[in-house]
């Protein structure tokens, strides 16, 4: 597994690639990451294992809409296109819907496209099946579903299921793709609260919206959208619509079962020493070379404190 810093902030680029995109600093980051992905794929080929390696490439969340430049332009956090909302906003489409690519020569055909909803939770069972592991024989309950048969073209869809979108242990929304319909229904229980409805963030510059507290509105009546045919979620399906009365009870029943069967564990984000990296374990001391450089790096001062050992951490 390789986790890129790009295209997340801080947006700094290796000097040989700076300005190569001819556009923004964000675009330079995309170009640099593209080069790096190519290096990884070339390494697989050089090692002679490219045809025996399933490569999965995806982002962990959508763009952060609050990350803006001094003129208020949303250049730093990226763009979510037609999708509503952004990073950190619970179940908002712009924060959780990301592109994902698979590459496995001889198994996955070039140009194959999967149009059914999938989740990063599907990755573990998919890899287990690809490796020939008998998942049923493990005696484990996995949250995801193997999508290998869809990737390989042995099936065009997967069994209908409900996918849940959380903030912590709180379900903000759920989506359902019923069999026989060219539709994906998404039911909201909580939505982000925008001071200006025309601007889809909570109004704090360079500070993400929260998916709890005052940044969230709990809906008295859950809102239903068809994100397959209405990806912008511009047309809410009214409660009297036959689609609402047909599908919402199915989703609500699944959500209630999910809530009652879930096991809440302590959040790792509450443990400072787990969340904040230890300078002696990772090469972040290299960030010192950017000290004093006029680049847009959010939080650089804090990272430099870690890399220089001036910020107290537990032994």
Secondary structure, DSSP 4 states (H G I P E B T S, - for coil): -----TTSSS----GGGTTTTSS-HHHHHHHHHHHHHHHHHHHHHHTT-GGG--EEEE-SS---TT---TT----SS---TTS---TTSTT-HHHH---EEEE-TTTS-TT----S---TTHHHHHHHHHTT--HHHHT---SS---HHHHTTS-S-----EEEEEETTEEEEEEE--TT-S--EEEEEEEE--SSTTS-S-S-TTSPPPSSGGGEEEEEEEEEEETTT-TT--SPBPTTSHHHHHHHHHHHHHHHHHHHH------GGG-HHHHSPPTTTSSGGGGGGGTT-----TTHHHHHHHHTT-S----
